[in-house]
Amino acid sequence: MHYEIFLDLLFAENLLLNYTILRLSSFLLKRSATRRRSFAAAALGAGYAVLYAVFARYLPVSYTHLRAHETDQ
């Protein structure tokens, strides 16, 4: 199966959602967080999401913890 991932849309979507979550969190917790700091944190998180999407196939994954739940007890 083949999927196409548009990295610019992935970045933009993550940026928007991360920023919204950070601003709502700071409002609900009544904490001081500037828009600039929230935007920087959201951009960092969105950048990480893009890097993960690009390099995910090269990361080793261990499925042993998943197989442990399949055994009959």
Secondary structure, 3 states (H helix, E strand, C coil): CCCCCCHHHHHHHHHHHHHHHHHHHHHHCCCCCCHHHHHHHHHHHHHHHHHHHHHHHHCCCCCHHHHHHHCCC
